[in-house]
Amino acid sequence: MYANGAIVTNSVHSGSVTARYYQTGSVDGNLLFAGIKLSQPGASGNVDWAVVDMMSQAVVSAVDSNGSVYFTLGDAAYKAYWEGGNVKLDYLTITSYVDQLQAAMGKVLR
């Protein structure tokens, strides 16, 4: 963390921080942090503390075998994942969210 309160994110890489969520257990904290930050494209200034707060509001539903994190934040559903060392974020419709959760969890949710 910098003196101005900004969180150091230039060293974000898979697995260096772990977050724990009740139903899913350990989650790649860097991936979730970066994914939530990407979900706020219009935010300006230092949004890092707001992102940390949003991590406590996110509902993490599943982590698949590739480490992708499926979560909801407010009324939106997302999939955050690593691709070539970069974090990618997909906005998911409810139907695709349920379908991908079924595949990630290996059981029927409907």
C-alpha positions in Angstrom: 0.0 0.0 0.0 1.2 3.5 -0.8 1.2 6.4 1.7 -1.8 8.0 -0.1 -3.9 4.9 0.6 -3.6 3.3 -2.9 -3.2 -0.4 -2.9 -0.2 -1.7 -4.9 -1.7 -3.6 -7.8 1.1 -3.7 -10.3 2.3 -7.0 -8.8 -1.1 -8.7 -9.1 -0.6 -12.3 -10.1 -2.5 -15.5 -9.7 -2.6 -16.9 -6.2 -0.6 -14.3 -4.3 -3.6 -13.3 -2.1 -6.3 -15.6 -0.9 -9.8 -14.5 0.1 -12.2 -16.9 2.0 -15.9 -17.0 1.3 -18.4 -19.1 3.3 -19.7 -21.4 0.6 -16.7 -21.6 -1.8 -13.8 -21.5 0.6 -10.5 -20.1 -0.8 -10.7 -17.7 -3.7 -7.8 -16.0 -5.6 -8.1 -12.6 -3.9 -6.1 -10.8 -6.6 -8.3 -12.2 -9.3 -11.5 -11.1 -7.4 -10.1 -7.7 -6.6 -9.1 -7.0 -10.2 -12.4 -8.4 -11.5 -14.4 -6.2 -9.2 -12.3 -3.2 -10.2 -12.9 -4.0 -13.9 -16.7 -4.1 -13.2 -16.5 -0.4 -12.3 -15.3 1.2 -15.6 -16.6 4.7 -14.9 -14.9 5.0 -11.5 -12.4 7.7 -11.2 -9.6 8.4 -8.7 -8.4 6.0 -6.2 -11.1 3.3 -6.2 -9.0 0.6 -4.5 -10.6 1.0 -1.0 -14.0 1.0 -2.6 -13.1 -2.3 -4.4 -12.0 -3.8 -1.1 -15.4 -2.8 0.4 -17.1 -4.3 -2.6 -15.3 -7.6 -2.0 -17.2 -7.9 1.2 -20.4 -7.3 -0.6 -19.8 -9.7 -3.4 -21.4 -13.1 -3.4 -18.9 -15.6 -4.7 -20.9 -18.6 -6.0 -18.2 -20.9 -7.4 -14.6 -21.4 -8.4 -14.2 -23.7 -11.4 -11.3 -26.1 -12.0 -9.4 -23.4 -13.9 -9.7 -21.0 -11.0 -12.3 -18.7 -12.6 -14.4 -16.9 -10.0 -18.1 -16.6 -10.5 -19.7 -13.8 -8.4 -22.6 -11.4 -8.2 -22.3 -7.8 -7.1 -25.6 -6.0 -6.7 -27.9 -7.1 -9.6 -25.0 -8.2 -11.9 -23.3 -11.5 -12.4 -19.7 -11.9 -13.5 -17.0 -14.4 -14.3 -13.4 -13.3 -13.5 -10.5 -15.3 -14.9 -6.8 -15.2 -15.9 -5.9 -15.1 -19.6 -2.3 -14.7 -20.6 -1.3 -13.2 -17.2 -4.1 -10.6 -17.4 -7.4 -10.5 -15.6 -10.5 -10.8 -17.8 -14.1 -10.1 -16.7 -17.2 -11.4 -18.4 -20.6 -10.0 -17.6 -23.0 -12.9 -17.5 -26.8 -13.0 -18.2 -28.7 -14.9 -15.6 -29.1 -17.9 -17.9 -25.4 -18.1 -18.8 -24.5 -17.6 -15.1 -26.6 -20.5 -14.0 -25.3 -22.7 -16.9 -21.7 -21.8 -16.1 -22.3 -22.4 -12.4 -23.7 -25.8 -13.2 -20.6 -26.7 -15.1 -18.3 -25.3 -12.5 -20.0 -27.0 -9.6 -20.8 -30.3 -11.4 -24.4 -30.4 -10.3 -27.8 -29.2 -11.2 -28.9 -25.8 -9.8 -32.3 -25.6 -11.3 
